[in-house]
């Protein structure tokens, strides 16, 4: 998987594995992004911190022959394309593994409070296996800088606010990556159209439109978990950000550690092609504790409060009392989805760009503007 981060990183291989990612913000500034490829080995996680400018060897790995300057973001773009759409990658002469199959959908994962890199990477790996998606991770320094308790929570909140601009840059990168995918296809199809209909511009345009539309069989979705929603909220409330661009098919706000109060102000600024899902569990222990940590100043959290659900486009899903969920803060993984296949089905559909509320066990409760699961497993 690939990770984009504004954490400090070890470029000199002084540390091993995931320890190459630090606990603090990049010393060059909170907006400074670094990119890395992380691979699971028998001995643990192998980390390849990518240089900002690609070497000729790295260019060759992704089928780039130019001697011009090429950046790490282009390396990741081509690698991701080879996994989500192998057939298109082959047309663009990007190397594709034989085991790639027919491709998969892309999921941007933004984690929450008190997550070190091992926890982040293990969770991202779980998401890939459970839901058959290609995960791109944005990781910010969310492990309290080695602190604990209330101090750690406040520290992470400060780092979250400092990381809003970095998240904005990540969304801009995803948007440019998709635009690049599309432009590469348009260039190829334009040549094909000229050969196929050399004297008929109208048929050329029709051919380009038809083939280009069919050549994008994957969806792009985003999951913001816990305090990751706090970053997203502050990004959306900014007057100028990439967060309001049309990038994703589905956006899933899971166990949001952000105020329920006036959440519609930012949730309704989200633009996506399909759905904005807001998941809620009243018994969410982590959100209950996070509210107590700040005391009276901390309002009810969006991810555990069943009142004032007044976003015009948010699709609210109630996981409270659903078999297997209990007091979980991460009910998209672990024992919850092992024991309750309907919960797993919901997240699989949501993370793959489908209309997840169409699961037959979800019933709409108009009184509180929310979908509920049936009691049965």
Secondary structure, DSSP 8 states (H G I E B T S, - for coil): -EEEE-EEE-TT--S-GGGGEEEEE-TT-TT--EEEEEEEETTEEEEEE--SB--HHHHHHTT----S--BHHHHHHHHHHHHH-HHHHHHTT----GGGTT--EEEEEE--SSB-HHHHHHHHHHHHHHHTEEEEEEE--BSGGG--HHHHHHHHHHHHHHTHHHHHHHHHHHHHHHHHHHHHHHHHHHHHHHHHTTT-HHHHHHHHHHHHHHT----EEEEEETTHHHHHHHHHTSSS-GGGSS-EEEEEEES--SBSTTTHHHHTT--EEEEEEEEE-TT-HHHHHHHHHHGGGS--BGGG--S----SSEEEEE-TT-TTTTT-S-TTSHHHHHH-HHHHHHHHHHHTTS-GGGSTTEEEETTTTEEEE-S--
